[in-house]
Amino acid sequence: LLQVKDVTHHYTARKLFKWKAPSKQVLSNVSFSIEEGACLGMFGPSGAGKSTLGKVMLGLERPQSGQIFFQGHDLYKAEQSIRR
C-alpha cells in the first residue's frame, strides 16, 4: 500500500542578515513499507523527524531525496488526481 524508500529531508534555517544558515538534517535514508490493513506507530524524542516524515508521506513537503510509493505510484511523479 505505502512504500518509503531512502527518504532524506533537511531544513535550512534563515537568519536575519544571511540567506542561508547551516541546514539541519531531520530524516536520513528512511525506508519502510506498510501493507494494506497494517497499522504504523511512530515514536521518538522531540525533533526526531516524526512530523516531518508524516508531512512527506502525505505529500505536504517534498523530500530532498528518496521516493514515496502509494499503491505502486510514485507520489511525487504522479498526476495531481493520484496525489489527492
C-alpha positions in Angstrom: 0.0 0.0 0.0 2.7 2.5 1.1 6.4 2.2 0.5 9.0 4.8 1.7 12.5 4.3 0.1 15.6 6.1 1.2 13.9 9.4 2.1 16.2 12.2 3.2 15.0 15.6 4.3 16.6 18.7 5.9 15.5 22.2 6.8 17.6 25.3 6.0 17.4 27.9 8.7 17.3 31.5 7.6 19.0 34.2 9.6 18.3 38.0 9.6 21.4 39.0 7.6 22.3 35.7 5.9 20.4 34.0 3.1 21.3 30.5 4.3 22.5 29.1 7.6 23.7 25.5 8.1 20.9 23.0 7.4 19.5 20.6 9.9 19.1 17.0 8.7 15.9 15.6 10.0 15.5 12.4 8.0 18.3 10.3 6.7 17.7 7.4 4.4 14.4 6.3 6.0 12.9 3.2 4.4 9.9 1.0 5.2 6.7 -0.4 3.7 3.2 -0.8 5.0 0.9 -3.5 3.7 -2.9 -3.0 3.4 -4.6 -3.4 6.7 -1.5 -2.8 8.7 -1.0 -0.1 11.3 2.1 2.1 11.9 3.0 3.9 15.0 5.9 6.3 15.3 7.6 7.4 18.5 10.7 9.2 19.4 12.1 12.3 21.1 11.2 15.8 20.2 12.9 16.8 16.9 13.4 13.3 15.7 11.5 13.8 12.5 8.1 12.2 13.2 6.0 15.1 12.0 8.3 15.7 9.0 8.0 12.1 7.9 4.2 12.4 8.2 4.2 15.5 6.0 6.5 13.9 3.4 4.2 10.8 3.3 1.1 13.0 2.9 2.7 15.0 0.1 2.8 18.2 2.0 6.6 18.5 1.9 8.9 17.2 -0.9 11.9 15.3 0.4 15.4 16.2 -0.8 15.9 12.6 -2.0 14.1 9.3 -1.9 10.7 8.1 -3.1 7.2 7.6 -1.7 5.1 5.0 -3.4 1.3 4.8 -2.8 -0.4 1.8 -4.4 2.6 1.4 -6.7 2.6 5.0 -7.9 5.4 7.4 -7.1 3.7 10.2 -5.1 5.9 13.0 -6.4 5.9 11.9 -10.1 2.1 11.1 -10.1 -0.6 13.1 -11.6 -2.4 15.6 -9.4 -5.5 13.3 -9.2 -3.5 10.4 -7.6 -1.9 12.8 -5.0 -5.3 13.9 -3.9 
